[in-house]
């Protein structure tokens, strides 16, 4: 069965005989209006932050050089859609005994589709020799991903500013977005459609370990040494209406993610050498399991250093992927990688300025080029750092 075309372009010439590429030009805008109510409470060893955030999102597209048509069952296309999300949250903190703390949080969050997935564009290419058709399109019917999150964390604070923590989490997602490349035959011609869709319900659960310490007991310049380690183990499953009866892990979600770093912080100088790794994950769905694609496991080594030249000013130097590790993609029915890429090393030299204005801290960084976060490898649905309290826009974290 060919995936229904949510968009079809006005094409001149013989559809099955001539190579055709439609225009992808469009203007897009997204406005988010938000309000929140929040309260803080404390009694004895307990403290709490609770509230609700309401977000109203308006998305608009102005498609150029293209005629938008849709099948009757899809209804008319509205280029100026809007929706509202109510995002409650409760964060509890309990002091078990000094220096042990327990944290428990429940929150509801939302993640909006990216423009390149949502935009109403379509590109059609027809092979001159075979007549095969390749279609690349956005999907304006994509919905925002909603998530209910439950987190439990135990923290033990060590001497010299260290911490040891263990966390458990569970997330229930509605409509995670995935990429699909489906190939079907119609009248002897292969038609391949590359687009994005919402899946059904998904469950994600896991455990996170974190350890940080400073070796202040060492003599002299060695007292600036420290180390950081964190590891996350997850299990997930998702329902895909396009492939009923099959089991899938959550898209772009590794089962194992880890970071370990050797740090140094003394007087005006600080540095970090970090090794990061993750396991493979499901990248996109094909027509059947033999056509599903996976991003292979990946590891990299990063370095970051900084020197404070005066109060509020710091020189930064970063190197990402020092060993130039390659990235692989694997397709289910193919032996060996179907994609091999060298991302190369990334160097950056910049200046960081910190200003204190009206009791609020502002940071501004001037860098030669953007740099990936040192010491972190994150996935679409599991962020290394996340704040879902009401004053922040809730992300699927």
C-alpha positions as a Markdown table, in Angstrom:
| # | Residue | x | y | z |
|---|---|---|---|---|
| 1 | Unk | 0.0 | 0.0 | 0.0 |
| 2 | Unk | 1.4 | 3.4 | -1.0 |
| 3 | Unk | 1.5 | 6.0 | 1.8 |
| 4 | Unk | -1.2 | 8.6 | 1.1 |
| 5 | Unk | 0.2 | 11.9 | -0.3 |
| 6 | Unk | -0.7 | 14.7 | 2.1 |
| 7 | Unk | 0.7 | 17.2 | -0.5 |
| 8 | Unk | 0.8 | 17.0 | -4.2 |
| 9 | Unk | 2.5 | 19.6 | -6.5 |
| 10 | Unk | 1.3 | 20.9 | -9.8 |
| 11 | Unk | 3.8 | 19.3 | -12.3 |
| 12 | Unk | 4.2 | 20.0 | -16.0 |
| 13 | Unk | 5.4 | 17.3 | -18.4 |
| 14 | Unk | 5.0 | 13.5 | -18.4 |
| 15 | Unk | 4.9 | 12.4 | -14.7 |
| 16 | Unk | 6.3 | 9.0 | -15.5 |
| 17 | Unk | 8.9 | 10.0 | -18.1 |
| 18 | Unk | 10.6 | 13.3 | -17.2 |
| 19 | Unk | 12.8 | 14.2 | -14.3 |
| 20 | Unk | 11.0 | 16.8 | -12.2 |
| 21 | Unk | 12.0 | 18.7 | -9.1 |
| 22 | Unk | 9.4 | 20.9 | -7.5 |
| 23 | Unk | 10.3 | 24.0 | -5.4 |
| 24 | Unk | 10.8 | 23.7 | -1.7 |
| 25 | Unk | 10.6 | 27.4 | -1.0 |
| 26 | Unk | 8.4 | 28.4 | 1.9 |
| 27 | Unk | 8.3 | 31.0 | 4.7 |
| 28 | Unk | 7.6 | 29.7 | 8.2 |
| 29 | Unk | 6.8 | 31.2 | 11.6 |
| 30 | Unk | 6.1 | 29.9 | 15.0 |
| 31 | Unk | 4.8 | 32.1 | 17.9 |
| 32 | Unk | 4.5 | 30.7 | 21.5 |
| 33 | Unk | 2.4 | 32.6 | 24.1 |
| 34 | Unk | 2.8 | 31.3 | 27.6 |
| 35 | Unk | 1.6 | 32.0 | 31.2 |
| 36 | Unk | 2.3 | 30.2 | 34.4 |
| 37 | Unk | 1.3 | 30.0 | 38.0 |
| 38 | Unk | 3.8 | 28.6 | 40.5 |
| 39 | Unk | 4.0 | 28.2 | 44.3 |
| 40 | Unk | 6.7 | 27.0 | 46.6 |
| 41 | Unk | 6.0 | 25.3 | 49.9 |
| 42 | Unk | 8.1 | 23.9 | 52.8 |
| 43 | Unk | 7.3 | 22.0 | 55.9 |
| 44 | Unk | 9.9 | 20.2 | 58.1 |
| 45 | Unk | 12.3 | 18.3 | 55.8 |
| 46 | Unk | 9.9 | 18.6 | 52.8 |
| 47 | Unk | 9.9 | 21.3 | 50.2 |
| 48 | Unk | 7.9 | 21.6 | 47.0 |
| 49 | Unk | 7.6 | 23.6 | 43.8 |
| 50 | Unk | 4.2 | 23.1 | 42.0 |
| 51 | Unk | 2.4 | 24.9 | 39.3 |
| 52 | Unk | 1.0 | 24.9 | 35.8 |
| 53 | Unk | 2.1 | 26.4 | 32.6 |
| 54 | Unk | -0.2 | 27.1 | 29.6 |
| 55 | Unk | 1.3 | 27.5 | 26.2 |
| 56 | Unk | -0.6 | 28.6 | 23.0 |
| 57 | Unk | 1.4 | 27.9 | 19.8 |
| 58 | Unk | 0.6 | 29.5 | 16.4 |
| 59 | Unk | 2.4 | 28.1 | 13.3 |
| 60 | Unk | 2.1 | 29.7 | 9.9 |
| 61 | Unk | 3.5 | 28.8 | 6.4 |
| 62 | Unk | 3.5 | 30.8 | 3.2 |
| 63 | Unk | 4.2 | 28.3 | 0.4 |
| 64 | Unk | 5.7 | 29.7 | -2.8 |
| 65 | Unk | 5.8 | 28.2 | -6.3 |
| 66 | Unk | 3.6 | 25.4 | -5.2 |
| 67 | Unk | -0.1 | 24.4 | -5.4 |
| 68 | Unk | -1.2 | 22.6 | -2.2 |
| 69 | Unk | -3.7 | 19.7 | -2.8 |
| 70 | Unk | -4.9 | 17.1 | -0.4 |
| 71 | Unk | -6.9 | 13.9 | -0.5 |
| 72 | Unk | -10.5 | 14.4 | 0.6 |
| 73 | Unk | -10.2 | 12.2 | 3.7 |
| 74 | Unk | -7.5 | 14.6 | 5.0 |
| 75 | Unk | -9.7 | 17.6 | 5.0 |
| 76 | Unk | -8.6 | 21.2 | 3.9 |
| 77 | Unk | -5.1 | 22.3 | 4.7 |
| 78 | Unk | -4.8 | 25.2 | 7.1 |
| 79 | Unk | -1.4 | 26.9 | 6.7 |
| 80 | Unk | -2.0 | 28.8 | 10.0 |
| 81 | Unk | -2.6 | 26.2 | 12.6 |
| 82 | Unk | -2.7 | 26.7 | 16.4 |
| 83 | Unk | -2.9 | 24.5 | 19.5 |
| 84 | Unk | -2.8 | 24.9 | 23.3 |
| 85 | Unk | -1.0 | 22.8 | 25.9 |
| 86 | Unk | -1.6 | 22.7 | 29.6 |
| 87 | Unk | 1.6 | 21.6 | 31.4 |
| 88 | Unk | 1.3 | 20.9 | 35.2 |
| 89 | Unk | 4.2 | 19.9 | 37.3 |
| 90 | Unk | 5.0 | 19.0 | 40.9 |
| 91 | Unk | 8.6 | 18.8 | 42.3 |
| 92 | Unk | 9.2 | 17.4 | 45.8 |
| 93 | Unk | 12.4 | 17.5 | 47.8 |
| 94 | Unk | 13.0 | 15.6 | 51.0 |
| 95 | Unk | 16.1 | 15.8 | 53.3 |
| 96 | Unk | 16.6 | 12.2 | 54.4 |
| 97 | Unk | 19.5 | 13.1 | 56.6 |
| 98 | Unk | 22.6 | 15.3 | 56.0 |
| 99 | Unk | 24.0 | 15.0 | 53.4 |
| 100 | Unk | 21.3 | 12.8 | 51.6 |
| 101 | Unk | 18.4 | 14.2 | 49.6 |
| 102 | Unk | 15.5 | 12.6 | 47.8 |
| 103 | Unk | 13.8 | 14.3 | 44.8 |
| 104 | Unk | 10.5 | 13.2 | 43.3 |
| 105 | Unk | 8.9 | 15.0 | 40.3 |
| 106 | Unk | 5.9 | 14.6 | 38.1 |
| 107 | Unk | 5.5 | 16.8 | 35.0 |
| 108 | Unk | 3.7 | 17.1 | 31.7 |
| 109 | Unk | 5.8 | 18.4 | 28.8 |
| 110 | Unk | 5.6 | 19.0 | 25.0 |
| 111 | Unk | 8.0 | 19.0 | 22.1 |
| 112 | Unk | 7.1 | 20.7 | 18.9 |
| 113 | Unk | 7.9 | 19.4 | 15.4 |
| 114 | Unk | 10.9 | 21.0 | 13.6 |
| 115 | Unk | 10.1 | 23.2 | 10.6 |
| 116 | Unk | 11.8 | 20.9 | 8.1 |
| 117 | Unk | 9.5 | 18.1 | 9.2 |
| 118 | Unk | 6.3 | 20.1 | 9.4 |
| 119 | Unk | 6.6 | 22.4 | 6.4 |
| 120 | Unk | 4.3 | 21.8 | 3.4 |
| 121 | Unk | 6.9 | 21.2 | 0.8 |
| 122 | Unk | 7.3 | 18.3 | -1.7 |
| 123 | Unk | 10.2 | 17.4 | -4.0 |
| 124 | Unk | 9.6 | 14.8 | -6.8 |
| 125 | Unk | 12.3 | 13.2 | -8.9 |
| 126 | Unk | 11.6 | 10.8 | -11.7 |
| 127 | Unk | 14.4 | 8.6 | -13.1 |
| 128 | Unk | 14.7 | 9.0 | -16.9 |
| 129 | Unk | 15.7 | 5.4 | -17.5 |
| 130 | Unk | 13.5 | 3.4 | -15.1 |
| 131 | Unk | 10.6 | 5.8 | -14.5 |
| 132 | Unk | 11.0 | 5.2 | -10.7 |
| 133 | Unk | 9.7 | 8.1 | -8.6 |
| 134 | Unk | 11.4 | 9.5 | -5.4 |
| 135 | Unk | 9.3 | 11.8 | -3.3 |
| 136 | Unk | 10.7 | 13.9 | -0.4 |
| 137 | Unk | 8.0 | 15.8 | 1.6 |
| 138 | Unk | 7.2 | 17.5 | 4.8 |
| 139 | Unk | 4.0 | 16.6 | 6.8 |
| 140 | Unk | 1.9 | 19.6 | 7.9 |
| 141 | Unk | -0.4 | 17.2 | 9.8 |
| 142 | Unk | 2.4 | 16.4 | 12.4 |
| 143 | Unk | 1.3 | 16.9 | 16.0 |
| 144 | Unk | 3.4 | 18.1 | 18.9 |
| 145 | Unk | 4.7 | 15.3 | 21.1 |
| 146 | Unk | 3.3 | 15.2 | 24.6 |
| 147 | Unk | 4.9 | 13.4 | 27.5 |
| 148 | Unk | 4.0 | 12.6 | 31.1 |
| 149 | Unk | 7.2 | 12.2 | 33.2 |
| 150 | Unk | 7.9 | 10.7 | 36.6 |
| 151 | Unk | 11.4 | 11.0 | 38.1 |
| 152 | Unk | 12.9 | 9.8 | 41.4 |
| 153 | Unk | 16.4 | 10.8 | 42.4 |
| 154 | Unk | 18.6 | 10.0 | 45.4 |
| 155 | Unk | 21.6 | 12.3 | 46.0 |
| 156 | Unk | 24.5 | 12.0 | 48.4 |
| 157 | Unk | 26.8 | 15.0 | 48.7 |
| 158 | Unk | 30.4 | 14.3 | 49.2 |
| 159 | Unk | 33.2 | 16.3 | 50.7 |
| 160 | Unk | 35.0 | 18.8 | 48.4 |
| 161 | Unk | 31.9 | 19.6 | 46.4 |
| 162 | Unk | 31.3 | 16.0 | 45.1 |
| 163 | Unk | 28.1 | 14.2 | 44.5 |
| 164 | Unk | 26.9 | 10.6 | 44.0 |
| 165 | Unk | 23.3 | 10.2 | 42.7 |
| 166 | Unk | 21.0 | 7.4 | 41.4 |
| 167 | Unk | 17.9 | 8.3 | 39.5 |
| 168 | Unk | 14.9 | 6.3 | 38.1 |
| 169 | Unk | 12.6 | 7.7 | 35.5 |
| 170 | Unk | 9.5 | 6.8 | 33.4 |
| 171 | Unk | 8.0 | 8.7 | 30.5 |
| 172 | Unk | 4.8 | 8.1 | 28.6 |
| 173 | Unk | 4.9 | 9.7 | 25.2 |
| 174 | Unk | 2.0 | 10.4 | 22.8 |
| 175 | Unk | 2.9 | 10.6 | 19.1 |
| 176 | Unk | 6.7 | 10.6 | 19.0 |
| 177 | Unk | 7.8 | 11.7 | 15.5 |
| 178 | Unk | 9.7 | 9.3 | 13.3 |
| 179 | Unk | 11.1 | 9.3 | 9.7 |
| 180 | Unk | 9.8 | 6.8 | 7.2 |
| 181 | Unk | 11.1 | 5.8 | 3.8 |
| 182 | Unk | 8.5 | 3.5 | 2.1 |
| 183 | Unk | 8.9 | 1.9 | -1.3 |
| 184 | Unk | 6.0 | 0.4 | -3.1 |
| 185 | Unk | 5.2 | -0.6 | -6.7 |
| 186 | Unk | 2.4 | 1.0 | -8.8 |
| 187 | Unk | 1.9 | 0.0 | -12.4 |
| 188 | Unk | 5.4 | -1.4 | -12.7 |
| 189 | Unk | 7.0 | 1.8 | -11.3 |
| 190 | Unk | 8.7 | 1.9 | -7.9 |
| 191 | Unk | 7.5 | 4.9 | -5.8 |
| 192 | Unk | 9.6 | 5.8 | -2.7 |
| 193 | Unk | 8.2 | 8.3 | -0.2 |
| 194 | Unk | 10.5 | 10.0 | 2.4 |
| 195 | Unk | 8.5 | 11.8 | 5.1 |
| 196 | Unk | 7.8 | 12.1 | 8.8 |
| 197 | Unk | 4.9 | 10.8 | 10.8 |
| 198 | Unk | 3.5 | 10.6 | 14.4 |
| 199 | Unk | 3.7 | 7.2 | 16.0 |
| 200 | Unk | 1.2 | 6.0 | 18.6 |
| 201 | Unk | 2.0 | 5.6 | 22.4 |
| 202 | Unk | 5.5 | 5.1 | 23.6 |
| 203 | Unk | 7.0 | 4.1 | 27.0 |
| 204 | Unk | 10.5 | 5.0 | 28.1 |
| 205 | Unk | 12.1 | 4.0 | 31.4 |
| 206 | Unk | 15.5 | 3.8 | 32.8 |
| 207 | Unk | 18.1 | 4.4 | 35.5 |
| 208 | Unk | 20.8 | 7.1 | 35.6 |
| 209 | Unk | 24.0 | 7.0 | 37.7 |
| 210 | Unk | 26.1 | 10.1 | 38.3 |
| 211 | Unk | 29.4 | 10.7 | 40.2 |
| 212 | Unk | 31.4 | 13.9 | 40.5 |
| 213 | Unk | 34.3 | 14.6 | 42.8 |
| 214 | Unk | 37.3 | 16.9 | 43.4 |
| 215 | Unk | 40.6 | 15.6 | 44.6 |
| 216 | Unk | 41.2 | 18.5 | 47.0 |
| 217 | Unk | 43.3 | 16.2 | 49.3 |
| 218 | Unk | 46.1 | 16.0 | 46.8 |
| 219 | Unk | 49.1 | 18.3 | 47.3 |
| 220 | Unk | 49.9 | 21.5 | 45.4 |
| 221 | Unk | 48.8 | 21.8 | 41.8 |
| 222 | Unk | 47.3 | 18.3 | 41.9 |
| 223 | Unk | 44.5 | 19.5 | 44.2 |
| 224 | Unk | 42.8 | 20.9 | 41.1 |
| 225 | Unk | 42.2 | 17.5 | 39.7 |
| 226 | Unk | 38.7 | 15.9 | 39.6 |
| 227 | Unk | 36.5 | 13.5 | 37.7 |
| 228 | Unk | 33.0 | 13.1 | 36.4 |
| 229 | Unk | 31.0 | 10.0 | 35.4 |
| 230 | Unk | 27.5 | 9.4 | 34.4 |
| 231 | Unk | 25.7 | 6.5 | 32.7 |
| 232 | Unk | 22.1 | 6.0 | 31.6 |
| 233 | Unk | 20.5 | 2.7 | 30.8 |
| 234 | Unk | 17.0 | 2.8 | 29.2 |
| 235 | Unk | 14.4 | 0.5 | 27.8 |
| 236 | Unk | 11.6 | 1.6 | 25.5 |
| 237 | Unk | 8.9 | 0.5 | 23.2 |
| 238 | Unk | 6.6 | 2.3 | 20.7 |
| 239 | Unk | 3.5 | 1.5 | 18.8 |
| 240 | Unk | 3.7 | 2.3 | 15.1 |
| 241 | Unk | 0.3 | 2.1 | 13.3 |
| 242 | Unk | 2.2 | 2.0 | 9.9 |
| 243 | Unk | 3.7 | -1.4 | 11.0 |
| 244 | Unk | 1.1 | -3.1 | 13.2 |
| 245 | Unk | 2.1 | -6.1 | 15.3 |
| 246 | Unk | 5.8 | -5.3 | 15.3 |
| 247 | Unk | 7.9 | -4.2 | 18.3 |
| 248 | Unk | 10.2 | -1.1 | 18.1 |
| 249 | Unk | 12.4 | 0.8 | 20.5 |
| 250 | Unk | 11.9 | 4.5 | 20.7 |
| 251 | Unk | 13.3 | 6.3 | 17.6 |
| 252 | Unk | 16.8 | 7.9 | 18.0 |
| 253 | Unk | 17.0 | 6.6 | 21.6 |
| 254 | Unk | 20.1 | 4.7 | 22.7 |
| 255 | Unk | 19.8 | 2.0 | 25.3 |
| 256 | Unk | 23.1 | 3.0 | 26.8 |
| 257 | Unk | 24.6 | 6.5 | 27.1 |
| 258 | Unk | 27.7 | 7.3 | 29.1 |
| 259 | Unk | 30.3 | 10.1 | 29.8 |
| 260 | Unk | 33.5 | 10.0 | 31.8 |
| 261 | Unk | 35.8 | 13.1 | 32.2 |
| 262 | Unk | 39.0 | 14.1 | 33.9 |
| 263 | Unk | 38.7 | 17.7 | 35.1 |
| 264 | Unk | 41.1 | 20.3 | 36.4 |
| 265 | Unk | 40.1 | 23.6 | 38.2 |
| 266 | Unk | 42.6 | 25.7 | 40.0 |
| 267 | Unk | 42.9 | 29.4 | 40.4 |
| 268 | Unk | 42.4 | 30.9 | 36.9 |
| 269 | Unk | 42.6 | 27.8 | 34.8 |
| 270 | Unk | 40.1 | 25.0 | 34.2 |
| 271 | Unk | 40.1 | 22.1 | 31.7 |
| 272 | Unk | 38.2 | 18.9 | 30.9 |
| 273 | Unk | 39.0 | 15.9 | 28.9 |
| 274 | Unk | 35.8 | 13.8 | 28.3 |
| 275 | Unk | 35.1 | 10.5 | 26.7 |
| 276 | Unk | 31.5 | 9.9 | 25.5 |
| 277 | Unk | 29.8 | 6.9 | 24.2 |
| 278 | Unk | 26.3 | 5.7 | 23.2 |
| 279 | Unk | 24.9 | 2.5 | 21.8 |
| 280 | Unk | 23.1 | 2.2 | 18.5 |
| 281 | Unk | 19.5 | 3.4 | 17.9 |
| 282 | Unk | 16.7 | 3.1 | 15.4 |
| 283 | Unk | 17.1 | 5.9 | 12.8 |
| 284 | Unk | 14.2 | 5.4 | 10.4 |
| 285 | Unk | 11.6 | 2.9 | 9.3 |
| 286 | Unk | 11.4 | 1.3 | 5.9 |
| 287 | Unk | 8.8 | -0.8 | 4.2 |
| 288 | Unk | 9.7 | -3.8 | 6.3 |
| 289 | Unk | 12.4 | -4.8 | 8.9 |
| 290 | Unk | 14.9 | -5.5 | 6.1 |
| 291 | Unk | 14.7 | -1.8 | 5.2 |
| 292 | Unk | 14.9 | -0.3 | 8.6 |
| 293 | Unk | 18.0 | 1.8 | 9.3 |
| 294 | Unk | 20.0 | 2.2 | 12.5 |
| 295 | Unk | 22.7 | 4.6 | 13.6 |
| 296 | Unk | 25.6 | 2.5 | 14.8 |
| 297 | Unk | 27.2 | 3.0 | 18.3 |
| 298 | Unk | 29.5 | 6.0 | 18.6 |
| 299 | Unk | 32.2 | 7.2 | 20.9 |
| 300 | Unk | 34.3 | 10.4 | 20.9 |
| 301 | Unk | 36.9 | 12.3 | 22.9 |
| 302 | Unk | 36.5 | 16.0 | 23.6 |
| 303 | Unk | 38.7 | 18.6 | 25.3 |
| 304 | Unk | 37.8 | 22.0 | 26.7 |
| 305 | Unk | 40.0 | 24.6 | 28.5 |
| 306 | Unk | 39.5 | 28.0 | 29.9 |
| 307 | Unk | 41.6 | 30.8 | 31.5 |
| 308 | Unk | 40.1 | 33.7 | 33.4 |
| 309 | Unk | 42.0 | 36.8 | 32.3 |
| 310 | Unk | 40.0 | 39.1 | 34.7 |
| 311 | Unk | 36.8 | 39.1 | 36.6 |
| 312 | Unk | 33.9 | 38.2 | 34.3 |
| 313 | Unk | 36.2 | 37.5 | 31.3 |
| 314 | Unk | 37.4 | 34.1 | 30.2 |
| 315 | Unk | 39.3 | 32.8 | 27.2 |
| 316 | Unk | 37.9 | 29.4 | 25.9 |
| 317 | Unk | 39.4 | 26.7 | 23.7 |
| 318 | Unk | 37.5 | 23.6 | 22.6 |
| 319 | Unk | 38.4 | 20.6 | 20.5 |
| 320 | Unk | 35.5 | 18.2 | 19.7 |
| 321 | Unk | 36.0 | 14.6 | 18.4 |
| 322 | Unk | 39.8 | 14.6 | 18.8 |
| 323 | Unk | 40.3 | 11.1 | 17.3 |
| 324 | Unk | 38.0 | 11.9 | 14.3 |
| 325 | Unk | 35.7 | 8.9 | 15.0 |
| 326 | Unk | 33.5 | 7.9 | 12.0 |
| 327 | Unk | 29.8 | 7.5 | 12.0 |
| 328 | Unk | 28.0 | 4.5 | 10.6 |
| 329 | Unk | 24.5 | 3.7 | 9.5 |
| 330 | Unk | 23.3 | 0.1 | 9.0 |
| 331 | Unk | 20.3 | -1.2 | 7.2 |
| 332 | Unk | 18.6 | -4.4 | 8.5 |
| 333 | Unk | 19.0 | -6.5 | 5.3 |
| 334 | Unk | 22.4 | -5.3 | 4.3 |
| 335 | Unk | 25.7 | -6.7 | 5.6 |
| 336 | Unk | 28.1 | -3.9 | 6.5 |
| 337 | Unk | 27.4 | -0.2 | 6.8 |
| 338 | Unk | 25.2 | 1.6 | 4.2 |
| 339 | Unk | 26.7 | 4.9 | 5.3 |
| 340 | Unk | 30.2 | 5.9 | 6.5 |
| 341 | Unk | 31.0 | 9.4 | 7.4 |
| 342 | Unk | 33.9 | 11.3 | 9.0 |
| 343 | Unk | 32.6 | 14.3 | 10.9 |
| 344 | Unk | 36.1 | 15.6 | 11.5 |
| 345 | Unk | 37.5 | 17.5 | 14.4 |
| 346 | Unk | 36.0 | 20.8 | 15.5 |
| 347 | Unk | 38.2 | 23.6 | 16.9 |
| 348 | Unk | 36.9 | 26.7 | 18.6 |
| 349 | Unk | 38.6 | 29.7 | 20.3 |
| 350 | Unk | 36.4 | 32.3 | 22.0 |
| 351 | Unk | 35.9 | 34.7 | 24.8 |
| 352 | Unk | 33.2 | 34.4 | 27.4 |
| 353 | Unk | 32.0 | 37.4 | 29.3 |
| 354 | Unk | 29.8 | 37.3 | 32.5 |
| 355 | Unk | 27.9 | 40.4 | 33.7 |
| 356 | Unk | 25.9 | 40.9 | 36.8 |
| 357 | Unk | 23.0 | 43.3 | 36.1 |
| 358 | Unk | 20.1 | 43.9 | 38.5 |
| 359 | Unk | 20.9 | 40.8 | 40.4 |
| 360 | Unk | 20.5 | 38.7 | 37.3 |
| 361 | Unk | 23.4 | 36.8 | 35.7 |
| 362 | Unk | 23.9 | 37.2 | 32.0 |
| 363 | Unk | 26.4 | 35.2 | 29.9 |
| 364 | Unk | 27.5 | 36.0 | 26.4 |
| 365 | Unk | 29.9 | 33.9 | 24.4 |
| 366 | Unk | 31.8 | 35.0 | 21.3 |
| 367 | Unk | 33.2 | 32.0 | 19.5 |
| 368 | Unk | 34.7 | 31.2 | 16.2 |
| 369 | Unk | 32.2 | 28.5 | 15.5 |
| 370 | Unk | 29.5 | 26.6 | 17.5 |
| 371 | Unk | 30.8 | 23.8 | 19.6 |
| 372 | Unk | 29.0 | 20.6 | 20.8 |
| 373 | Unk | 28.5 | 20.3 | 24.5 |
| 374 | Unk | 31.6 | 18.8 | 26.1 |
| 375 | Unk | 31.0 | 15.6 | 28.0 |
| 376 | Unk | 27.5 | 14.9 | 26.8 |
| 377 | Unk | 25.8 | 12.7 | 24.3 |
| 378 | Unk | 22.0 | 13.1 | 24.4 |
| 379 | Unk | 19.1 | 11.7 | 22.4 |
| 380 | Unk | 15.9 | 13.2 | 21.2 |
| 381 | Unk | 13.8 | 12.0 | 24.1 |
| 382 | Unk | 16.3 | 11.9 | 27.0 |
| 383 | Unk | 18.1 | 15.1 | 27.7 |
| 384 | Unk | 21.2 | 15.3 | 29.9 |
| 385 | Unk | 19.9 | 18.5 | 31.5 |
| 386 | Unk | 16.2 | 19.3 | 31.8 |
| 387 | Unk | 14.1 | 21.7 | 33.9 |
| 388 | Unk | 10.4 | 21.1 | 33.7 |
| 389 | Unk | 9.3 | 23.5 | 36.4 |
| 390 | Unk | 6.4 | 25.8 | 35.4 |
| 391 | Unk | 8.5 | 28.9 | 34.6 |
| 392 | Unk | 10.3 | 27.0 | 31.8 |
| 393 | Unk | 8.8 | 25.7 | 28.6 |
| 394 | Unk | 8.5 | 21.9 | 29.2 |
| 395 | Unk | 10.6 | 19.8 | 26.8 |
| 396 | Unk | 10.3 | 16.1 | 26.4 |
| 397 | Unk | 13.2 | 15.3 | 28.7 |
